[in-house]
Amino acid sequence: MIITMISWGYIFCVSFCLGYAVLKLLSKVIPIPSLETLGIAGVVVTGLVSMTVYAEYFSIFYKVGGLCHGIMFIAFLASFFIYRKEIVPIFKNQLVHDNRLKFVLCSIIFVTASFYSSRGQYHTDTGIYHAQAIRLLEEYGCLKGLGNFQLHFAYNSSYLALCALFTMSFILPQALHTMTGFFMVLFTGYAVSGLIRSKGHGWKGSDMARIAIIMYSVTVLDGLQSPATDYGTIYMMMYIFTAWIVHAEEKKDKSEDLALYGILSVFAIFTVSMKLSAAAIVLLAVVPLALLIRQKKFHLIVIYVLVGFLSFLPFLIRNVILSGYLIYPVTAIDLFDVVWKIPAEYVKVDSQQITAWGRALYDISKLDLPLAEWLPIWWGGQQVYGKFLIFSQAVGICLVTFIFLRRVDRSHRLRNDMIVFYITLLGGVALWFLTAPFIRYGLAYLLLLPMCALGDYFGEMFHRWQIRLLTIVFAVAVLFGPWTVNYIGDDIEFVQDYTKDGYIFWPIPFEDAETDICEMDGVTVYNSTDEEVNSYNYYPNTCYHDMMNRTELIGSTIKEGFKPKDVTDGD
């Protein structure tokens, strides 16, 4: 726990200073929101995004190890030195004017997260590929054709590059896995602080968005030890949506609309590089684009597009390096004829399996079933608490419809920022359902749509805050009570199971597994005998022997990458 806490303090300091410096540099070419509007969390997010993009670019040419971290550390020191007269007063003011309740609650969040982040069972996918993918980034960087060795390694996520940047394995005796816990502390603290600050605003959609973040933290509390790409991505999405609706509802004027919506749109584009399931969030960029067109600032459109593109470009490059495809697992976009390209038939099966599991079919031969046939199977495969969450989407859609009809009927001017906000949430739910409707993939949309709609609708229906609050509490208890109670139960069980495990100083190490030594063209590789645990301690390692058997080295060393075996050579 102690090392975890120290790690979070370090990540926070580096993120804030680098984020502050990046915002200062960006302010020379695009509008940047004030610190009061963006908040400390927004500055830290800027730093996290910047460091992730940096680590991604670095991985294309070299490993994400000591040198990569050292250059970043020098940039952190330089940023603090250059802007120290601005950074130090920010934290002095926070300490002087901080709310006592906020300090107590954030301290509870900090300690609780450190407990859950330091012990417990890893997310299944962390054992299968997250931990090993991080190790390979630390040892090699981005390897050509790595997806041939195990298809999961082609699931390119920028989040894993950020995790690799802060494992500190180049200097510590044990690799750290503290980034997910840091995200939880940062964004839950942001939500709680916002609720305390906005207590007089009347429980509108923005407050409900903050509560949705807290609900998500309850959901994933027992998985904070895992560098799972779902967790980091959902937290980023929920922050972007929440910051958006907070500004839309609580702003005093429109003077910072372009600045805030512009930077949030850049964050949104970047977030897709964390996980493709976030794709719908880029619809938010319509608002700053419309503002720029209306103001005829066409040169800023070019700059914003360039900034967003540069933040997303390393994801595309790494896709091509890892799999041979611009976007994996999408074979329809096939632009590159490289020797390490994963055979299309493997990619298609991989893509079909994702959809089949999302629909609870578990058999790709059933993917041709029409909606009327697979929908009952999918619905039957959900737990009761999941069914309540899915049902809440219908409630959310109805409430959003009522909100807009009511405003049109009363000749209220519809605000573009709120229209796009809800269209994006609706688009996210639709995309999730039509692609891979596995609940944990779409939790940002599934929690925010009904929660924000409840706040907005009852905010208009009841002007007395007492009645509004009682109505919202009742609705949330009915719709989300089963979900929340289920995960609170899991969190309590976690405490009962792992309190005596220790890990007071060091967090639990990455999982190990019985591993066989194998040879590939005279070079040593490894195969874990357990298909659900791919040992972090040996590399390159796969837990799927059949995938390794259909792969060979491009050259004579691991650093040259992997390619599929020529079919004429056999397996």
Protein Blocks (a to p, Z undefined) as FASTA:
>chain_A
ZZmmmmmmmmmmmmmmmmmmmmmmmmmmpccddfklnommlmmmmmmmmmmmmmmmmmmm
mccdfklmmmmmmmmmmmmmmmmmmmmmmmmmmmmmpcfklmmmmmmmmmmmmmmmmgcj
ddfklmmmmmmmmmmmmmnopaehklmmpmklmmccfklmmmmmmnommmpcbdcdfklm
mmmmmmmmmmmmmmmmmmmnopaaklmmmmmmmmmmmmmmmmmmpccfklmmmmmmmmmm
mmmmmmmmmpmblmlmmmmmmmmmmmmmmmmmmomklmmmmmmmmmmmmmmmmnopaklm
mmmmmmmmmmmmmmmmmmmmmnopabdcdfklccbccfklccfklmmmmmmmmmmmmnon
opaklmmpcfklmmmmmmmmpcfklmmmmmmmmmmmmmmmmmmmmmmmnopacdfklmmm
mmmmmmmmmmmmmmmmcfklmmmmmmmmmmmmmmmmmmmmpmblklmmmmmmmmmmmmmm
mmmmmmmmmmmmmmmmmmmngomlbccdddddddddddeehiacdddfblkbccfkbccd
dfbfklmmmgccfblbfknopcdddfkloZZ
